[in-house]
């Protein structure tokens, strides 16, 4: 009898546990989280993916509604990491404590990811304007410049400047396009818009010096030489040309060698180094430089001349 009584007691205990344990577990995962997501201007964002992660629980996820609100349930008590993600916006992340009493809250303000054009110009300057159309106009102007359709590029850059005067760097592009057309005076006038600019003034002065050098003004060489690290391979080559034209072969060699250091696979300075060596009577060095030109660009004008000269040398 005592054994039967003990079995009945154990059965009752097991039954009570079977009822109580699920109830306790259910209560332990009834934590709630609510929140809202806005953009940088304070407008609600719909369609934002909200994810909740905890080391001890599986991920919980939902999506914001039209008014930017979201609500989630099934949290165990503890710290949860909540993230908000949507294409075109910088994501958000918060860590919040969730309990079984009441609802935790996580709100987000997500800033839109700006395009390179918007970062370049600034949102304030673009307010009220068709940003996408202006960006397309700039790309079209750049494409025209790259294909040496300088007249089209100049017209497009000037049109953009009339709408966005803050894009002062376009004076550099306009100057470069005029220089590409051989209209040097107009190019210099464009660069002069920027000579007092704290950010682009030095670059504008270098471009003026480059243009003057293209016009045959050898005095401009000194201005380019002071550009130092900003000097291009063409600048260095042109400085070598100035030295060569003035009969200063040692100076010419120095500039041509600097040009080859920037671009070892550019045949022009190697060819001029060969000619300088011929002028100095150093035939062996001249042969080496002519061969370098042939190795780099055998079909170029310099390559053809190098081959002919090399064949004629003793």
Buried (B, 14 or more C-beta within 10 A) or exposed (E): EEEEEEEEEEEEEEEEEEEEEEEEEEEEEBBBBBBBBBBEEEEBBEEBBBBBEBEEBEEBEBEBBEEBBBEBEEBBBEEBBBBBBBEEBBEBEBEBEBBEEEBBEBBBBBEBEBEEBBEBBEEEBBEEEEBEEBBEBBEEBBEBBEEEBBEBBBBBBBEBBEBBEEBBBBBBBBBBBBBBBEBBEBBBBBBBBBBEBEEBEBBBBBBBBBBBBBBEBBEBBEBBBEBEEEBBBBBBBBBBBBBBEEEBBEBBBBBBBBBBEBBEEBBBBBBBBBBBBBEEEBEEBBBBBBBBBBEBBEEBEBBBBBBEBBEEEE
